[in-house]
Amino acid sequence: MAGTLIREYLETLKDMCADSLKTIGDLDPMLLTKSKRRCEVCLAGYPDPAVYTPQILAKLIQDYAQAVLDYTYHEECQLVDEGFPESNGRERIHQIFCSFDKVTELSRRCLPEKEVTDVLGSELNECLVWRRGALLYMYCKTVKDDAERTEQIDANFMQMLHDGINQLKLILPSPQSPPPSGDGEEVPKKDDTLQLINMGILNDTLVLGMGKGLTFDPVTFYLDSFCWYPE
């Protein structure tokens, strides 16, 4: 039964948040607490899975996705702060992506007649895609900028970079074409670097956080820092 299944997912995530809250020490508990509370509200607000309608199922899947995003963002922040440790950085990234996959899995099992994007809505769907791409990019950028970790730049690393860039490009807006000048003359292309500076965007972390609103492809722009990235 779909209702029972989604409650199992919510219970599991709630318990994961509770376990993490016991071990975070002095770290900010806000995201974990928020995720745990969202699960609790869903479970208490809809106690009888036998009466779940497709609309209720869709709402609970969306709430579960939000809770997953909060839960995993806590871990993502720790990974960035720790510089993606050599010992377990890739494994922790994989675990985060497994959490994202559970959202897709839940949607397909509970509402198989609907596309996942239709169940989640465009905003949640784009957020999941963006978070994958941004995390992979930041991992690769961190390793690439560390001269002592060059041995980690292997085939798996290159695949992670390729996957991250492709994820980011999935949700980037198409570059805007400059309006015709009207006199047959070509309109000068606005300098990409100047555009970033004027907008107060001085590094890739800011542009990945911003994501949209630029008149050029910021991901391709930042590939300049990966001069060995294969097309």
matplotlib code that plots the C-alpha trace (Angstrom):
import matplotlib.pyplot as plt

x = [0.0, 1.4, 0.3, 2.1, 5.2, 5.5, 5.0, 7.9, 10.1, 9.1, 9.8, 13.2, 14.2, 12.9, 15.0, 18.1, 17.7, 17.3, 20.5, 22.4, 21.3, 22.8, 26.2, 26.7, 28.3, 28.6, 27.3, 24.2, 21.2, 18.7, 18.6, 18.4, 15.7, 13.7, 13.9, 12.9, 10.0, 8.7, 8.6, 6.8, 4.2, 3.5, 3.1, 0.9, -1.2, -2.1, -2.2, -4.4, -2.7, -5.8, -7.5, -4.6, -5.8, -3.4, -3.4, -2.4, 0.3, 1.7, 1.8, 3.6, 6.1, 6.8, 7.2, 9.5, 11.6, 11.9, 12.9, 15.6, 16.9, 17.3, 18.8, 21.4, 22.3, 23.6, 25.9, 26.9, 27.9, 30.1, 31.7, 32.5, 33.8, 36.0, 37.3, 35.9, 38.1, 40.2, 39.2, 35.5, 34.5, 33.3, 31.5, 29.6, 28.7, 27.3, 25.2, 23.7, 22.8, 21.2, 19.0, 18.0, 17.3, 14.9, 12.7, 12.4, 11.9, 9.1, 7.3, 7.5, 6.3, 3.5, 2.2, 3.5, 1.0, 2.6, 5.9, 8.2, 8.6, 4.8, 4.6, 7.4, 6.8, 9.4, 10.9, 11.7, 12.8, 15.2, 16.5, 17.4, 19.2, 21.0, 22.1, 23.7, 25.5, 26.7, 28.0, 29.9, 31.4, 32.5, 34.1, 36.0, 37.0, 38.3, 40.4, 41.7, 42.9, 44.8, 48.2, 48.6, 45.5, 46.5, 46.5, 42.7, 42.2, 41.5, 38.9, 36.3, 37.1, 36.6, 33.3, 32.1, 33.1, 31.3, 28.2, 28.2, 28.5, 25.7, 23.4, 23.9, 23.3, 20.0, 18.4, 20.3, 18.3, 19.2, 21.6, 19.7, 20.4, 21.3, 18.6, 19.3, 20.9, 18.6, 21.4, 23.1, 25.9, 26.8, 26.0, 29.2, 29.0, 28.9, 32.0, 31.1, 33.6, 32.4, 28.9, 29.8, 31.7, 28.9, 26.5, 28.8, 29.6, 33.3, 33.7, 32.1, 30.5, 28.3, 27.4, 26.4, 24.3, 22.6, 22.1, 20.0, 19.5, 22.7, 22.6, 25.3, 26.0, 27.9, 28.8, 30.6, 32.2, 33.7, 35.0, 37.8, 39.2, 39.2, 41.4, 41.9, 38.2, 37.4, 34.5]
y = [0.0, 3.4, 5.1, 2.6, 2.8, 6.6, 6.4, 4.0, 6.4, 9.3, 7.2, 6.2, 9.7, 11.0, 8.4, 9.2, 12.9, 11.9, 9.8, 12.6, 15.1, 13.0, 13.0, 16.5, 18.1, 21.8, 22.0, 23.9, 21.5, 23.7, 21.7, 18.4, 19.6, 21.1, 17.9, 15.8, 18.1, 18.0, 14.2, 14.3, 16.7, 14.6, 11.4, 13.0, 15.0, 11.9, 9.0, 6.6, 5.5, 3.7, 7.0, 8.6, 10.0, 10.7, 14.3, 13.4, 11.1, 13.8, 16.3, 13.8, 13.0, 16.7, 17.1, 14.1, 15.6, 18.9, 17.0, 15.1, 18.3, 19.7, 16.5, 16.2, 19.9, 19.5, 16.8, 18.8, 21.8, 19.6, 18.1, 21.5, 22.7, 19.7, 20.1, 16.7, 14.4, 12.0, 9.1, 9.2, 12.3, 10.3, 7.8, 10.6, 12.2, 8.8, 8.5, 11.9, 11.0, 7.8, 10.0, 12.0, 8.7, 7.7, 10.6, 9.4, 5.9, 6.8, 8.8, 6.0, 3.4, 5.5, 7.2, 5.1, 6.6, 10.0, 11.4, 12.2, 15.8, 16.2, 14.9, 17.0, 20.2, 22.1, 23.9, 20.7, 18.8, 21.5, 21.8, 18.1, 18.3, 21.5, 20.1, 17.0, 19.1, 21.8, 19.2, 17.3, 20.5, 21.7, 18.4, 18.4, 22.0, 21.4, 18.4, 20.1, 23.2, 21.0, 20.2, 17.4, 15.5, 15.2, 11.4, 11.6, 13.0, 9.7, 8.3, 8.2, 11.9, 12.9, 11.1, 12.9, 16.2, 15.3, 14.2, 17.4, 19.7, 17.9, 18.1, 21.8, 22.4, 20.6, 23.5, 26.5, 29.0, 29.3, 32.2, 35.3, 36.4, 40.1, 42.2, 43.2, 46.6, 47.5, 48.9, 45.6, 46.1, 43.4, 44.2, 43.9, 40.9, 41.9, 40.7, 37.7, 38.5, 42.1, 40.9, 38.7, 41.4, 44.0, 41.5, 40.9, 37.4, 36.9, 33.1, 29.8, 29.2, 32.3, 31.5, 27.9, 29.2, 31.8, 29.4, 31.5, 35.1, 35.4, 36.1, 33.5, 30.0, 30.3, 26.6, 26.8, 30.0, 28.3, 25.4, 27.7, 26.7, 23.1, 23.7, 19.9, 19.1, 17.0, 18.1]
z = [0.0, -1.0, 2.2, 4.3, 2.2, 2.4, 6.2, 6.3, 4.4, 6.7, 9.8, 8.6, 7.8, 11.1, 12.9, 10.8, 11.8, 15.5, 15.3, 13.6, 16.2, 18.9, 17.3, 15.8, 18.9, 18.6, 15.0, 14.1, 14.5, 12.6, 9.4, 11.1, 13.5, 10.6, 8.6, 11.7, 12.5, 8.9, 9.1, 12.5, 11.2, 8.1, 10.2, 12.8, 10.3, 8.2, 10.6, 8.5, 5.3, 4.2, 3.3, 1.4, -1.9, -4.8, -3.8, -0.2, -1.5, -3.8, -0.9, 1.4, -1.3, -1.7, 2.0, 2.1, -0.6, 1.3, 4.4, 2.4, 1.1, 4.6, 6.0, 3.2, 3.1, 6.7, 5.5, 2.3, 4.5, 6.6, 3.5, 2.2, 5.6, 5.9, 2.3, 1.1, 3.1, 1.1, 3.4, 2.8, 0.7, -2.3, -0.2, 1.6, -1.7, -2.8, 0.3, -0.3, -3.8, -2.5, -0.4, -3.4, -5.3, -2.6, -3.5, -7.1, -5.9, -3.6, -6.2, -8.7, -6.3, -4.8, -7.9, -10.9, -13.2, -12.9, -13.9, -11.0, -12.2, -12.2, -8.6, -7.2, -9.2, -11.2, -8.2, -6.1, -9.2, -10.2, -6.7, -6.6, -10.0, -9.0, -5.7, -7.4, -9.9, -7.5, -5.0, -7.7, -9.1, -5.7, -4.9, -8.2, -7.8, -4.2, -5.3, -8.4, -6.5, -3.9, -5.3, -2.8, -4.1, -7.8, -7.5, -7.0, -10.5, -12.1, -14.5, -11.7, -10.9, -14.5, -14.6, -11.5, -13.1, -16.3, -14.5, -12.3, -15.3, -17.1, -14.1, -13.8, -17.5, -17.4, -15.6, -16.9, -18.9, -22.5, -23.1, -24.2, -27.7, -28.1, -29.8, -33.4, -33.7, -36.6, -38.8, -39.7, -37.3, -34.9, -31.2, -29.1, -26.8, -23.1, -21.3, -19.1, -16.4, -16.2, -15.9, -12.9, -11.2, -11.6, -10.1, -7.1, -8.1, -7.5, -7.3, -8.3, -5.0, -5.4, -9.0, -8.1, -5.3, -7.6, -10.4, -12.7, -13.8, -15.9, -19.7, -20.3, -19.2, -15.9, -15.8, -19.1, -18.0, -14.9, -16.9, -17.8, -14.4, -15.6, -18.7, -19.0, -19.0, -22.0, -24.3]

ax = plt.figure().add_subplot(projection="3d")
ax.plot(x, y, z, "-o")
ax.set_aspect("equal")
plt.show()
